[in-house]
Amino acid sequence: MHGISMVYGGPSGGAVTALENFGLDIPENQFVSLIGPSGCGKSTALSIMAGLLQPTAGTVLINGHPPLAARRAHEIGMVFQQPVLLPWRTVEANCALLLTVSGQWNADSRRRIAETLALVGLSEFARRYPHELSGGMRQRASIARALCLDPVLMMMDEPFAALDEFSRHAMNVELLNIWSQRRKTIVFITHSVAEAVFLSDRVIAMSPRPGRIVADVAIELGRPRDPEIRYASEFGDYVTHLQRLLEPGFVRGGRPA
């Protein structure tokens, strides 16, 4: 993404600038998190990356192609805050749906679904319905559904926000396990600084609206990342540094106060 600006509304209703001169390069297989206050444009940036919104200015390329072309080639997987599973379809059938509607269903699809459900720990729940699963299991099913398309880029918009703290920590570990095995490029939105530090190779801190990048922080905690790292002093140092960057008095209009 280069030189991205996004303005909502017009003269009659008053224009709102959600993003201004937002630019971000993400290498293949990297895990990047976006953090910032509510309304800073995190979800807008993700929607522009996915080709769901057309920016007012700037360009976006995914593997050298516009987002719409990447979507048509099924190179983008989306995971939202809510699992958005069809309640009348089993977990297995929910995963099969995207393969069917995208025209990718073939003789190998059932094996692909079975392998993906095994990866997320849902093999024995393949024929269960969403109401029979816990919140964390439903979110794992949502992740599996996206992975079944074998996308180049996974975009995740606060996927664990609705979970309790213990389930959220467990899902963080699960996600890192999935990422280490599939090595997808992931762009992850969260309001939890600690979650961003634990998961990511880089954490992008954003200013209040209009959203700009305040800092691009490399998280050098090593891989694979043991859950115990959350109790290490260096982990706390990253969390403290990022929290200070997001303090209201530190940033005004995307620049140090």
Wavefront OBJ file of the C-alpha trace (Angstrom):
o trace
v 0.000 0.000 0.000
v 1.405 3.388 -0.984
v 0.029 6.891 -0.390
v -3.376 5.624 0.726
v -5.983 8.180 1.742
v -9.635 7.456 2.433
v -12.271 10.150 2.770
v -15.881 9.278 3.614
v -18.845 11.497 2.858
v -19.078 14.700 0.895
v -19.836 18.408 1.096
v -23.463 18.001 2.230
v -22.743 15.583 5.084
v -19.240 16.724 5.871
v -16.165 14.775 4.827
v -14.356 12.463 7.271
v -10.768 11.513 6.536
v -10.230 7.969 7.833
v -6.712 7.433 6.452
v -4.110 9.900 5.257
v -0.867 9.052 3.433
v -0.942 5.494 4.753
v 1.765 3.232 3.331
v 2.757 -0.312 4.235
v 4.926 -2.996 2.601
v 4.541 -6.562 3.886
v 6.964 -9.291 2.771
v 5.675 -12.779 2.033
v 5.026 -15.030 5.072
v 5.265 -12.185 7.589
v 2.824 -11.774 10.487
v 1.921 -8.087 10.886
v -0.484 -6.578 13.415
v -2.197 -3.193 13.270
v -2.979 -1.504 16.591
v -4.448 1.882 17.433
v -7.432 3.585 19.066
v -10.983 2.904 17.903
v -11.800 4.849 14.765
v -8.181 5.212 13.625
v -8.818 3.406 10.330
v -7.495 -0.105 11.027
v -10.514 -1.873 9.540
v -10.666 0.638 6.696
v -7.039 -0.166 5.830
v -7.827 -3.891 5.892
v -10.896 -3.428 3.683
v -8.818 -1.459 1.167
v -6.152 -4.198 1.148
v -8.880 -6.761 0.468
v -10.398 -4.712 -2.348
v -13.663 -4.238 -0.457
v -13.183 -0.446 -0.473
v -11.713 1.790 -3.135
v -9.333 4.360 -1.611
v -9.694 8.055 -2.389
v -5.998 8.120 -3.315
v -3.063 5.722 -3.449
v -2.332 2.244 -4.779
v -2.505 -1.300 -3.413
v -0.810 -4.339 -4.940
v -0.844 -7.958 -3.793
v 1.829 -10.015 -5.521
v 1.936 -7.302 -8.159
v -1.820 -7.321 -8.801
v -4.701 -5.090 -7.633
v -6.743 -6.466 -4.702
v -9.781 -7.203 -6.890
v -7.670 -9.428 -9.124
v -6.200 -11.129 -6.045
v -9.706 -11.761 -4.698
v -10.856 -13.236 -7.995
v -7.821 -15.508 -7.923
v -8.807 -16.566 -4.374
v -5.518 -15.282 -2.971
v -7.171 -13.476 -0.015
v -8.721 -15.123 3.040
v -10.810 -13.119 5.520
v -11.535 -13.876 9.188
v -13.836 -11.494 11.059
v -14.612 -10.749 14.707
v -17.641 -13.032 14.499
v -17.227 -16.490 12.888
v -20.177 -15.932 10.477
v -20.789 -19.662 10.045
v -24.023 -20.850 8.441
v -25.947 -22.436 11.347
v -27.669 -25.069 9.196
v -24.375 -26.418 7.814
v -21.887 -28.603 9.657
v -18.305 -27.415 10.214
v -17.205 -29.567 7.274
v -19.997 -28.198 5.073
v -19.160 -24.599 6.032
v -15.592 -25.190 4.866
v -16.848 -26.808 1.651
v -19.086 -23.828 0.844
v -16.297 -21.421 -0.139
v -14.602 -24.073 -2.266
v -17.895 -24.703 -4.051
v -18.923 -21.093 -4.703
v -15.381 -20.189 -5.798
v -15.381 -23.000 -8.362
v -12.474 -24.785 -6.660
v -14.279 -27.954 -5.621
v -12.552 -31.028 -7.010
v -11.686 -34.626 -6.170
v -9.058 -33.439 -3.680
v -11.323 -31.054 -1.757
v -12.511 -33.475 0.927
v -8.919 -34.372 1.757
v -8.002 -30.672 1.904
v -10.874 -29.961 4.300
v -9.971 -32.936 6.498
v -6.318 -31.856 6.691
v -7.272 -28.269 7.511
v -9.713 -29.294 10.241
v -6.981 -31.515 11.707
v -4.624 -28.534 11.656
v -7.028 -26.422 13.730
v -7.924 -29.312 16.052
v -11.491 -29.851 14.848
v -11.332 -33.279 13.185
v -13.748 -34.868 15.635
v -16.168 -31.947 15.252
v -16.306 -31.954 11.448
v -19.961 -33.047 11.415
v -21.085 -30.880 14.299
v -23.129 -27.715 13.817
v -21.969 -24.262 14.967
v -24.347 -24.195 17.950
v -22.650 -27.338 19.271
v -19.233 -25.617 19.442
v -17.653 -23.236 21.950
v -16.799 -19.683 20.881
v -13.144 -20.577 20.375
v -14.039 -23.653 18.317
v -16.359 -21.611 16.104
v -13.536 -19.164 15.461
v -11.187 -22.043 14.626
v -13.783 -23.268 12.147
v -13.843 -19.791 10.604
v -10.053 -19.847 10.263
v -10.212 -23.328 8.720
v -12.804 -22.156 6.201
v -10.487 -19.365 5.050
v -7.446 -21.661 4.938
v -9.256 -24.189 2.751
v -8.992 -21.695 -0.115
v -5.186 -21.783 0.326
v -4.919 -17.965 0.154
v -1.661 -16.083 -0.220
v -2.777 -13.453 2.295
v -4.899 -13.888 5.422
v -6.622 -10.804 6.832
v -7.970 -11.067 10.372
v -10.085 -8.292 11.907
v -10.109 -8.710 15.710
v -10.946 -12.421 15.443
v -10.588 -13.126 19.180
v -12.150 -9.965 20.623
v -15.331 -11.736 21.751
v -13.486 -14.476 23.673
v -12.677 -14.496 27.371
v -9.043 -13.885 28.327
v -8.157 -17.555 28.829
v -9.715 -18.649 25.543
v -8.033 -15.734 23.794
v -4.577 -16.750 25.036
v -5.249 -20.331 23.919
v -6.356 -19.138 20.471
v -3.206 -17.013 20.157
v -1.120 -20.153 20.662
v -3.319 -22.078 18.205
v -2.961 -19.359 15.595
v 0.826 -19.330 15.873
v 0.834 -23.103 15.460
v -1.317 -22.786 12.322
v 0.859 -19.987 10.969
v 4.086 -21.923 11.574
v 2.728 -24.868 9.577
v 1.094 -22.994 6.712
v 3.294 -19.843 6.711
v 0.682 -17.536 5.263
v 1.157 -13.793 5.165
v -1.148 -12.473 7.904
v -2.425 -8.964 8.590
v -4.047 -8.964 12.010
v -6.080 -6.220 13.702
v -6.311 -6.115 17.489
v -6.885 -3.691 20.344
v -4.653 -5.793 22.587
v -1.030 -4.636 22.556
v 0.113 -7.825 24.313
v -1.670 -9.988 21.748
v -0.004 -8.071 18.906
v 3.454 -8.474 20.456
v 2.984 -12.186 21.105
v 1.807 -13.006 17.587
v 3.706 -10.676 15.304
v 6.927 -10.146 13.427
v 5.998 -6.446 13.202
v 3.485 -4.256 14.999
v 2.177 -1.163 13.217
v 0.973 1.540 15.615
v -1.564 3.984 14.170
v -2.553 7.497 15.167
v -6.106 8.654 15.917
v -8.134 9.704 12.866
v -6.947 10.465 10.302
v -5.037 7.211 10.578
v -1.316 7.391 9.913
v 1.512 5.092 10.923
v 3.115 6.291 14.151
v 5.656 3.471 14.400
v 6.619 0.209 12.695
v 8.120 -1.954 15.446
v 9.980 -5.205 14.688
v 9.296 -7.832 17.381
v 12.554 -9.701 17.820
v 11.472 -12.438 20.225
v 12.460 -15.390 18.077
v 10.457 -18.186 16.487
v 8.912 -20.560 17.380
v 7.447 -18.416 20.146
v 6.875 -20.204 23.434
v 3.814 -19.007 25.427
v 6.156 -18.445 28.385
v 7.692 -15.492 26.502
v 4.695 -13.449 27.679
v 6.234 -13.393 31.163
v 9.711 -12.328 30.036
v 11.039 -8.824 30.649
v 11.739 -8.201 26.951
v 8.099 -8.997 26.150
v 6.987 -6.440 28.728
v 9.397 -3.898 27.259
v 7.753 -4.187 23.825
v 4.274 -3.872 25.341
v 5.253 -0.805 27.375
v 6.947 0.854 24.386
v 3.899 0.368 22.154
v 1.449 1.470 24.821
v 3.410 4.681 25.284
v 3.320 5.297 21.544
v -0.466 5.111 21.699
v -0.887 7.452 24.674
v -3.182 10.361 23.690
v -0.569 12.937 24.670
v 2.183 11.333 22.628
v 0.604 11.554 19.195
v -1.255 14.426 17.605
v -2.129 13.972 13.982
v 0.292 11.068 13.656
v 3.356 12.953 14.949
v 5.006 13.076 18.374
v 3.432 15.764 20.553
l 1 2 3 4 5 6 7 8 9 10 11 12 13 14 15 16 17 18 19 20 21 22 23 24 25 26 27 28 29 30 31 32 33 34 35 36 37 38 39 40 41 42 43 44 45 46 47 48 49 50 51 52 53 54 55 56 57 58 59 60 61 62 63 64 65 66 67 68 69 70 71 72 73 74 75 76 77 78 79 80 81 82 83 84 85 86 87 88 89 90 91 92 93 94 95 96 97 98 99 100 101 102 103 104 105 106 107 108 109 110 111 112 113 114 115 116 117 118 119 120 121 122 123 124 125 126 127 128 129 130 131 132 133 134 135 136 137 138 139 140 141 142 143 144 145 146 147 148 149 150 151 152 153 154 155 156 157 158 159 160 161 162 163 164 165 166 167 168 169 170 171 172 173 174 175 176 177 178 179 180 181 182 183 184 185 186 187 188 189 190 191 192 193 194 195 196 197 198 199 200 201 202 203 204 205 206 207 208 209 210 211 212 213 214 215 216 217 218 219 220 221 222 223 224 225 226 227 228 229 230 231 232 233 234 235 236 237 238 239 240 241 242 243 244 245 246 247 248 249 250 251 252 253 254 255 256 257
